[in-house]
Amino acid sequence: MGQYVVIADDLTGALDTAIQFTGGGAGAVVLRYRSEDVDALLRRRRRLAPDAAVAVVDIASRHLPPDQAAARVQATVAAARTANATSGDAPPRFYKKTDSALRGNIGAELDALLSASGADVVCFVPAHPALGRTTVDGVHLIDGQPLGTSEFARDARQPVKLSSVPVIISQQTTVPVQTITTRQVYAGETLQRVPRRIVVCDAATVEDLRAAGRWLKGQEVRYEPAGCGGFASEISNVWDVAEVPDATGTIEGAVTDEPEAPECASRGMLVVCGSRHRRSRDQVRAALDSKTFTLNRTADARFGVIVSDNVPVGDPDSVAWSLADTALKHMRADPPAVLTVFGGDTAAAVLDAMEVRTIRPVYEYDAGVVVSAIDSGVLPETRLLVTKAGGFGGERLLVEMHRQFEWLVRRGIRCTLR
């Protein structure tokens, strides 16, 4: 096991990519790269999740300087190769997960994957049509609007002012960048081995993603793929990830026609929103307007929300840690059965506070909204974690989640990490 390694630059992205590899039964585990040595991290994965064919490493590099982000990619590739060689496994394949809005160190990390893996080509397919992210003639669009004029151009932490994917990549690397249009993909254009380069592949529909996967699989060059969660769903088929029965976490207690059981010690849902994206704010507002959620959850409110507006103002890291501290206090007093976190930086801070290092994705509630099972070093019992990036999900996401999870909460949830 462990032939496949996904390298993600933030936590929510790691999870929404990991879930793409679990649909056929293949095991995936998300590992959190912090200050510990990446070799030790991957050795621990083999001990704790030996059934996982796919290891997803969150290298938490989105806000690092480009050289440090590249170093983490290189270290992860080297560690995975060494681990597989030591255990006698086949050399690993790699997927570089990037942000669907192209925030972060795109050029530096793709360059690092190209050099560390020894590939001829890194094929980058940044589109996620199901979430309104498309690429046409090398230009990245958000709901049909050029990225550089979208809401992501005003991102509070990492605004993206450009729309051309090759130009964004070339800001951090001198490696040649080639654009492949959907017309060239459907025509079956052959990729050449030289020069070593990064290939940006257009996609405007889900079928375009599938075509890109089939096209890439037929190439004779040595390649490593990259993109967001959208293309990862196709790469799981391209790689023919082996099915591993019962490899993911499971949720028990989900039988609606059984008599109600007494409430368990873990009850309710706590939502922690650190995202400043308008979509997340609208989702919180709709939840509060529905009267099913209470702002800053109290002991007698089973469904509550903590938002960054209610913590001290500061830099983004300080806000995330303040949210995590507030959330942990609520969870210690009244552990929720379901913890929902909006925003990758906030999710990382909350899970650090909970001393969570290994996460098992269970299923995808909605596109980009992932339900996982986690064990905390601070709180008793395995519980459910729901994560999403700020811009994902419809306005009534939390209201709809409340309807689905409320009966689970009443009956008690028991998660199993396999």
C-alpha positions as CSV (number, residue, x, y, z in Angstrom):
1,M,0.0,0.0,0.0
2,G,0.9,3.6,-0.2
3,Q,1.8,3.8,-3.9
4,Y,0.0,7.2,-4.1
5,V,0.8,10.4,-2.4
6,V,-1.2,13.6,-2.6
7,I,0.6,16.8,-1.5
8,A,-1.9,19.5,-0.5
9,D,-1.1,23.1,0.5
10,D,-3.9,23.4,3.1
11,L,-6.2,21.2,5.2
12,T,-9.6,21.7,3.6
13,G,-8.0,21.0,0.2
14,A,-6.3,17.9,1.6
15,L,-9.7,16.6,2.7
16,D,-11.7,17.4,-0.4
17,T,-9.0,15.7,-2.5
18,A,-8.7,12.6,-0.2
19,I,-12.4,11.9,-0.5
20,Q,-12.0,11.5,-4.3
21,F,-10.0,8.4,-3.7
22,T,-12.4,6.6,-1.3
23,G,-15.5,6.2,-3.6
24,G,-14.4,2.8,-4.9
25,G,-13.4,1.6,-1.5
26,A,-9.7,2.5,-1.6
27,G,-8.3,3.8,1.7
28,A,-7.2,7.4,2.1
29,V,-5.7,9.0,5.1
30,V,-4.9,12.7,5.7
31,L,-1.7,13.5,7.5
32,R,-0.9,16.9,9.0
33,Y,2.7,18.1,8.3
34,R,3.8,20.5,11.0
35,S,7.3,20.8,12.5
36,E,7.8,17.0,12.7
37,D,10.1,15.3,10.2
38,V,8.1,14.2,7.1
39,D,9.9,10.7,7.2
40,A,8.4,10.1,10.6
41,L,5.0,11.3,9.4
42,L,4.9,8.8,6.6
43,R,6.2,6.0,8.9
44,R,3.4,6.8,11.3
45,R,0.9,6.6,8.5
46,R,2.0,3.1,7.8
47,R,1.5,2.1,11.4
48,L,-1.8,3.8,12.0
49,A,-3.4,3.3,8.5
50,P,-1.7,0.4,6.8
51,D,-4.8,-0.2,4.6
52,A,-4.6,3.3,3.0
53,A,-3.5,3.1,-0.6
54,V,-3.5,6.9,-0.7
55,A,-1.6,9.2,1.8
56,V,-2.7,12.8,1.6
57,V,-0.1,15.1,3.2
58,D,-1.2,18.6,4.2
59,I,2.1,20.5,4.0
60,A,0.4,23.7,5.1
61,S,2.4,25.7,2.6
62,R,-0.1,28.2,1.2
63,H,1.1,31.1,3.1
64,L,4.8,30.2,3.3
65,P,7.5,32.0,1.2
66,P,7.9,30.2,-2.1
67,D,11.3,28.6,-1.3
68,Q,9.9,27.1,1.9
69,A,6.8,25.8,0.2
70,A,9.0,24.2,-2.5
71,A,11.2,22.6,0.1
72,R,8.2,20.9,1.7
73,V,7.1,19.5,-1.6
74,Q,10.6,18.1,-2.2
75,A,10.9,16.7,1.3
76,T,7.6,14.9,1.0
77,V,8.5,13.4,-2.4
78,A,11.9,12.2,-1.1
79,A,10.4,10.7,2.1
80,A,7.6,8.9,0.2
81,R,10.2,7.4,-2.2
82,T,12.4,6.3,0.7
83,A,9.5,4.8,2.6
84,N,8.3,2.7,-0.4
85,A,11.8,1.6,-1.3
86,T,12.4,0.5,2.3
87,S,9.1,-1.5,2.5
88,G,9.6,-3.0,-1.0
89,D,6.6,-1.2,-2.5
90,A,6.5,0.2,-6.0
91,P,7.7,3.8,-6.4
92,P,4.9,6.2,-5.5
93,R,3.0,8.4,-7.8
94,F,2.3,12.0,-6.8
95,Y,-0.6,14.4,-7.2
96,K,0.0,18.0,-6.3
97,K,-3.2,19.5,-5.0
98,T,-3.6,23.3,-5.5
99,D,-6.2,25.8,-4.6
100,S,-9.1,26.0,-7.0
101,A,-8.7,29.8,-7.0
102,L,-4.9,29.6,-7.6
103,R,-3.9,31.1,-4.2
104,G,-0.6,30.0,-2.8
105,N,2.7,29.0,-4.2
106,I,1.5,27.5,-7.5
107,G,4.6,27.9,-9.6
108,A,7.2,27.1,-6.9
109,E,5.3,23.9,-5.9
110,L,4.8,22.6,-9.4
111,D,8.4,23.3,-10.2
112,A,9.4,21.4,-7.0
113,L,7.3,18.4,-8.0
114,L,8.8,18.3,-11.5
115,S,12.4,18.3,-10.2
116,A,11.9,16.1,-7.2
117,S,9.9,13.4,-9.0
118,G,12.1,13.3,-12.1
119,A,9.1,13.6,-14.4
120,D,9.2,14.9,-17.9
121,V,6.0,16.8,-17.4
122,V,3.8,18.0,-14.6
123,C,0.2,18.2,-16.1
124,F,-1.7,20.9,-14.3
125,V,-5.5,20.8,-14.6
126,P,-6.8,23.6,-12.2
127,A,-10.5,23.4,-13.2
128,H,-13.3,22.2,-11.0
129,P,-16.4,22.8,-13.2
130,A,-18.8,21.4,-10.5
131,L,-17.8,24.4,-8.4
132,G,-17.8,27.0,-11.2
133,R,-14.0,26.9,-11.6
134,T,-13.1,26.6,-15.3
135,T,-10.1,27.2,-17.5
136,V,-10.4,28.3,-21.2
137,D,-7.4,29.1,-23.3
138,G,-5.2,29.2,-20.2
139,V,-7.5,31.8,-18.5
140,H,-9.0,30.7,-15.1
141,L,-12.6,31.7,-14.5
142,I,-14.8,31.7,-11.4
143,D,-18.4,31.3,-12.3
144,G,-17.6,32.7,-15.8
145,Q,-15.7,35.7,-14.5
146,P,-11.9,36.0,-14.9
147,L,-10.2,35.1,-11.7
148,G,-8.3,38.4,-11.5
149,T,-11.6,40.3,-11.3
150,S,-13.5,37.9,-9.1
151,E,-14.0,38.0,-5.3
152,F,-10.6,36.2,-5.0
153,A,-8.9,39.3,-6.3
154,R,-10.0,40.9,-3.0
155,D,-9.0,37.9,-0.8
156,A,-8.1,39.2,2.7
157,R,-4.9,37.2,2.9
158,Q,-3.8,36.2,-0.6
159,P,-5.5,38.2,-3.3
160,V,-5.1,36.8,-6.9
161,K,-4.9,39.7,-9.3
162,L,-4.2,37.7,-12.5
163,S,-6.3,35.4,-14.6
164,S,-3.8,33.7,-16.9
165,V,-2.7,30.4,-15.4
166,P,0.7,30.3,-17.3
167,V,1.5,33.8,-16.1
168,I,0.6,33.0,-12.5
169,I,2.9,29.9,-12.6
170,S,5.7,31.8,-14.3
171,Q,5.8,34.3,-11.4
172,Q,7.6,31.7,-9.4
173,T,9.5,29.5,-11.8
174,T,11.5,29.7,-15.0
175,V,10.4,26.2,-16.1
176,P,8.7,26.4,-19.5
177,V,4.8,26.4,-19.3
178,Q,2.7,25.0,-22.2
179,T,-1.1,25.4,-22.6
180,I,-3.1,22.5,-24.0
181,T,-6.6,23.4,-25.1
182,T,-9.6,21.1,-24.9
183,R,-9.5,20.9,-28.7
184,Q,-6.0,19.5,-28.5
185,V,-7.0,17.1,-25.8
186,Y,-9.9,15.7,-27.8
187,A,-7.6,15.5,-30.9
188,G,-5.2,13.4,-28.8
189,E,-2.1,15.6,-29.2
190,T,1.1,13.8,-28.2
191,L,3.3,15.3,-25.4
192,Q,7.0,15.3,-26.1
193,R,9.6,14.4,-23.5
194,V,11.7,17.5,-23.9
195,P,11.9,20.2,-22.8
196,R,10.9,19.3,-19.2
197,R,7.9,21.6,-18.5
198,I,4.6,22.3,-16.8
199,V,1.6,21.7,-19.0
200,V,-1.6,23.7,-18.2
201,C,-4.7,21.8,-19.5
202,D,-8.0,23.6,-20.2
203,A,-11.3,22.2,-18.9
204,A,-14.7,23.9,-18.9
205,T,-17.0,20.9,-18.2
206,V,-16.8,17.7,-16.1
207,E,-16.6,15.8,-19.4
208,D,-13.5,17.9,-20.3
209,L,-11.9,16.7,-17.0
210,R,-12.7,13.1,-17.9
211,A,-11.2,13.6,-21.4
212,A,-8.1,15.2,-19.9
213,G,-7.7,12.1,-17.7
214,R,-8.0,9.7,-20.6
215,W,-5.7,11.8,-22.7
216,L,-3.0,11.9,-20.0
217,K,-3.2,8.2,-19.3
218,G,-2.4,7.5,-23.0
219,Q,0.7,9.6,-23.0
220,E,4.2,8.0,-23.1
221,V,6.0,10.8,-21.2
222,R,6.8,10.4,-17.5
223,Y,4.2,12.7,-15.9
224,E,2.9,13.7,-12.5
225,P,-0.6,15.3,-12.3
226,A,-1.7,18.4,-10.4
227,G,-4.8,20.3,-9.9
228,C,-7.6,20.8,-7.3
229,G,-10.2,18.3,-6.1
230,G,-12.0,18.3,-9.5
231,F,-9.2,16.6,-11.4
232,A,-8.3,14.4,-8.5
233,S,-11.6,12.5,-9.0
234,E,-10.4,11.7,-12.5
235,I,-6.8,10.8,-11.4
236,S,-8.2,8.1,-9.1
237,N,-9.4,6.4,-12.3
238,V,-6.3,7.2,-14.3
239,W,-4.1,5.6,-11.6
240,D,-6.5,2.6,-11.2
241,V,-6.3,2.9,-7.5
242,A,-6.8,-0.6,-6.1
243,E,-10.0,-1.2,-4.2
244,V,-9.5,-1.9,-0.5
245,P,-12.6,-3.2,1.3
246,D,-13.6,-1.4,4.5
247,A,-10.7,0.9,4.2
248,T,-12.5,4.1,5.2
249,G,-14.1,5.2,8.4
250,T,-17.7,4.3,9.1
251,I,-20.6,5.9,10.8
252,E,-23.0,3.8,12.9
253,G,-26.4,4.8,14.2
254,A,-27.7,6.0,10.9
255,V,-30.9,3.9,10.8
256,T,-34.0,6.2,10.8
257,D,-36.6,3.5,11.6
258,E,-35.0,2.4,14.9
259,P,-36.4,3.7,18.2
260,E,-34.7,6.7,19.5
261,A,-31.8,6.0,21.8
262,P,-30.8,8.2,24.8
263,E,-28.7,11.2,23.9
264,C,-25.0,10.4,24.1
265,A,-22.4,12.5,25.9
266,S,-21.3,14.1,22.6
267,R,-24.3,16.0,21.2
268,G,-25.1,18.7,18.8
269,M,-23.1,20.5,16.1
270,L,-20.7,23.3,16.6
271,V,-19.8,25.4,13.5
272,V,-16.6,27.4,13.5
273,C,-16.4,30.0,10.7
274,G,-13.1,31.7,10.1
275,S,-13.6,32.3,6.4
276,R,-14.2,35.8,5.2
277,H,-15.7,34.6,1.9
278,R,-19.1,36.1,1.2
279,R,-20.5,32.5,0.6
280,S,-19.5,31.3,4.1
281,R,-21.0,34.5,5.7
282,D,-24.3,34.0,3.8
283,Q,-24.4,30.4,5.0
284,V,-23.9,31.4,8.7
285,R,-26.5,34.2,8.3
286,A,-29.1,31.8,6.9
287,A,-28.4,29.3,9.7
288,L,-28.9,32.0,12.4
289,D,-32.0,33.3,10.6
290,S,-33.5,29.8,10.6
291,K,-33.4,29.9,14.4
292,T,-31.9,26.3,14.5
293,F,-28.4,27.7,15.3
294,T,-27.4,29.9,18.2
295,L,-24.5,32.4,18.0
296,N,-21.7,31.3,20.4
297,R,-23.3,28.1,21.4
298,T,-24.4,27.8,25.0
299,A,-24.8,24.6,27.1
300,D,-28.5,24.3,26.3
301,A,-28.1,25.0,22.5
302,R,-27.3,21.8,20.6
303,F,-26.5,23.7,17.3
304,G,-24.3,26.7,17.5
305,V,-22.0,29.0,15.5
306,I,-18.7,30.7,16.4
307,V,-17.6,33.3,13.9
308,S,-14.5,35.4,13.5
309,D,-16.5,38.6,14.0
310,N,-16.8,37.6,17.7
311,V,-13.1,37.2,18.4
312,P,-10.4,39.9,18.9
313,V,-9.3,41.6,15.7
314,G,-5.8,40.7,14.5
315,D,-3.7,39.2,11.8
316,P,-5.3,36.1,10.1
317,D,-3.2,33.6,12.2
318,S,-4.2,35.3,15.4
319,V,-7.8,35.3,14.5
320,A,-7.6,31.6,13.6
321,W,-6.0,30.7,16.9
322,S,-8.4,32.8,18.9
323,L,-11.3,31.0,17.1
324,A,-9.7,27.7,18.0
325,D,-9.3,28.6,21.6
326,T,-12.9,29.7,21.9
327,A,-14.1,26.5,20.1
328,L,-12.0,24.3,22.3
329,K,-13.5,25.9,25.5
330,H,-17.0,25.2,24.1
331,M,-16.1,21.6,23.2
332,R,-14.5,20.8,26.6
333,A,-17.7,22.0,28.3
334,D,-20.1,20.3,26.0
335,P,-18.4,18.0,23.3
336,P,-20.4,18.2,20.0
337,A,-21.1,15.1,18.0
338,V,-20.4,17.1,14.8
339,L,-17.7,19.8,14.4
340,T,-18.0,21.9,11.3
341,V,-15.2,24.3,10.2
342,F,-15.2,26.8,7.4
343,G,-11.8,27.8,6.0
344,G,-8.5,25.9,5.8
345,D,-6.5,28.1,8.2
346,T,-9.2,27.9,10.8
347,A,-9.6,24.2,10.4
348,A,-5.8,23.7,10.9
349,A,-5.8,25.9,14.1
350,V,-8.8,24.1,15.5
351,L,-7.4,20.6,14.9
352,D,-4.1,21.7,16.4
353,A,-5.9,22.8,19.5
354,M,-7.7,19.4,19.6
355,E,-4.4,17.5,19.0
356,V,-5.6,15.8,15.8
357,R,-2.9,14.5,13.5
358,T,-4.6,11.8,11.5
359,I,-8.0,12.1,9.7
360,R,-10.0,9.5,7.8
361,P,-12.5,10.9,5.2
362,V,-15.9,9.2,5.3
363,Y,-18.0,10.7,2.5
364,E,-18.6,13.9,0.5
365,Y,-21.7,15.6,1.8
366,D,-21.7,18.1,-1.1
367,A,-19.0,19.1,-3.7
368,G,-16.1,20.3,-1.6
369,V,-17.9,19.6,1.7
370,V,-16.2,16.6,3.4
371,V,-17.3,14.5,6.4
372,S,-14.4,12.8,8.2
373,A,-13.8,10.8,11.4
374,I,-11.2,12.2,13.8
375,D,-9.7,11.2,17.1
376,S,-8.7,14.0,19.4
377,G,-5.9,13.9,22.0
378,V,-8.0,16.3,24.1
379,L,-11.6,15.2,23.8
380,P,-13.1,11.7,24.4
381,E,-14.6,9.6,21.7
382,T,-14.1,9.6,18.0
383,R,-16.3,12.3,16.4
384,L,-17.3,13.7,13.0
385,L,-15.6,16.6,11.3
386,V,-17.2,18.5,8.4
387,T,-14.8,20.8,6.5
388,K,-15.1,23.1,3.5
389,A,-13.2,26.0,1.9
390,G,-14.8,29.4,2.2
391,G,-16.4,29.6,-1.3
392,F,-18.0,26.2,-1.4
393,G,-21.6,25.1,-0.8
394,G,-25.0,26.7,-1.3
395,E,-26.4,29.5,0.9
396,R,-28.6,27.1,3.0
397,L,-25.8,24.5,3.5
398,L,-25.9,24.6,7.3
399,V,-29.7,24.6,7.4
400,E,-29.7,21.4,5.3
401,M,-26.9,19.9,7.3
402,H,-28.9,20.5,10.4
403,R,-31.8,18.5,9.0
404,Q,-29.6,15.6,8.1
405,F,-27.5,15.5,11.3
406,E,-30.1,16.2,13.9
407,W,-31.5,12.7,14.0
408,L,-28.0,11.3,14.1
409,V,-27.2,13.5,17.1
410,R,-30.4,12.4,18.9
411,R,-29.5,8.7,18.5
412,G,-25.9,9.1,19.2
413,I,-23.1,8.8,16.7
414,R,-20.4,6.2,16.9
415,C,-17.5,6.5,14.4
416,T,-15.0,3.8,13.7
417,L,-11.5,4.5,12.4
418,R,-10.3,1.4,10.5
